[in-house]
Amino acid sequence: MKPIKLHSTYSMVTETYALHVEYSYYYDSGDYYQPPEEEVEIKSVYLDDMDITDFYWDWIDDRLDDNIYEHARGQL
């Protein structure tokens, strides 16, 4: 299987806010010699219409990481 690279947006929408994380996802299933490999690269983060990418890196990154990986895997 050849490597997969996709671009998508993870969104969390509630009654009071909308959070959108734009990311790139890379997945390679590997082979006999190389193990599987995956990587998510965050491109930008918006809270409603405000760019909070720097705030995301400073305070939120670890809390959303698993959710973004699950979202990316669901896009395959």
N, C-alpha and C positions, 0 to 999 in steps of 0.2 A: 504494500500500500504506500502510495506516495505521501509526503508530508502535506498537512492541511494548514492553511493560514486564512483566518477570517477576521473581519472587522465587524463589531457589533456594539450595541448599547444596552447596558444593564440599567433597568429603571425600577425605582421603588417609589410608588405614588400613594399618598395618603390623602385624607381630607384637608390637611393643613400644609403639605409641602410635596414637591416632586424632586427626587434626586435622580440624576442621569449620569452614568459613568460610561464614557466612550473608551473602547479598548480594542486591542489586537490580540488574537489568540493563535498560538502556533502549537501544532501537535504532530508528532512523528511516532508511528507505532513501533519503530525499531525493527530489528531483524535478529538473526541468530547471534550476531556479533555486538550489536548496539541495543541497549535497553530502550524502552519507550521514553519519550521526552515531551514535555509540554511547558508552555510559558505564556503568561499574560502580561501585556504591556499596557498600562493605563495611559491614555492619550489626553483626556480632559474630564473634569467633573463639574457638573452644574447643579446648584440648588435653586430650584425654580429657574430664573433666567440669569442667575449670578454665577460667574466662574469662580469656583472655590478649589481649583486644582491644588494650589499651594497648601491650603488648609487641609485638604485631604491627605497630602503626603505627610504633613506635620502631626495630624491627630487621628485620622480615621483608617488609614491604609490596612492595618492588621484586622480590623473588625469586619471589613467587607470582603476581604480576599477570598475566603471560601465560597461566599455567595457568587462572586464573579466567575470563579472557576466552574462552579456547577452550571451557571447560565451558559458559559461558553461550550461546555461539554454537551449541553442540551441542544445547541445549534448544529451539531454535527449530523 
